[in-house]
Amino acid sequence: MSISSAKGLMIPALEALNALGMPTRIQLNGSRLISVSSYSSDDSDAMVKIPEDLGSAAFLQFLGFLVLDYPNFPNDLLEVAVLHVEACDDTATDEDGEWDRAMIDMGMDAATRRAMLTPGHDEIRLRATPRHWVVETLNDRYTFLRSLSWAIVRPELGRVRPVSRTGLEFDRSVTPTGSPGRARRPVPLRFPPSVPLKPKDILEELDVGPDEVLLLKGGMEARLNLAHSSDGRLLLGLVALVPPTDYAQQEALVYFTLQLECAGKYAEWARDRSRDRGATAATLYVVVPREQLADAVTIFGDELKELTWCNGLVFPLPEHLHGYQRAQMYWGPIVATSSAVMERMSARGLYWRALTILKLRGNEVAMPLGLTIPRLGSWNQHVRAAVVLI
């Protein structure tokens, strides 16, 4: 089966399907019901429908696609789904109607589109484009199914594909590389005042010391569980944002936060996008020696906005920003504007000064920490990590 014909499976308009001479019968077979209590701490009687085979039409339906009965599905349907989404228009800005139309073109079902437009998540959703969040959702749902391998006939098919805010795929090894860095004299960082206080049991479990920093990352539980191994190594390529990102135009970055509210927003956003699929969200807690953050490059103000503008639109960096290309770790605010909105702003003659900064309650600025994968690899012998359900 060719990729071009596979893309046709996703087209929701029956007229287009008929024009291609393709069948229009929805395939509802190949699924099974399992109890939520069989894979989570939820002791309710709730059931969730999952595909029996990750090479089936039922798998594509679980991902959120309007799927057709087709006789010869390829082995990696996740790749088919991602290729289709990447081929679709991705110019939606901040209007819900534009987002809905973009997701219809991508072949997403009504439930997925409603979940993507759930009220209360606009500040996170609008930082990126429909393509980015659709591919993130596909990855989340696929990884959730992989965590249920005991209930699936062929759970080994497919692989997670990291995706950037602009939706461009980047083939990066899941396992970070890099050698341990040289010891550095600890340098106090200007962390925001709301370094979160965690529940007592989590703090005791992680045993956070005075010379250590607690970093947080919210997301889908199944993906975060894959992000660190039983021997303590961080395997965060699965949750990396690929270039271009706010801070880097050429390097994939993994983002953490020190702020509980910020991590919680991303965890709740992941949960609400796939709540009807039975998936659960969590927060990854990583305890890092403070000295490991001593080489973080801080960026604020106009330089932050100009760097984000150039990276989002893939413009050459002006000379005074070249130093940021060599950084391995970044710390500072992030903008609340997607690349699609930047393109529309640029077409109207606006410039980077018009960008807005993402803020939390009480007008507090969201302050993530972004690291390259090689830099993150050097942490492996220094960190402790745990995944906690929200």
Disulfide bonds with the S-S distance in Angstrom:
none
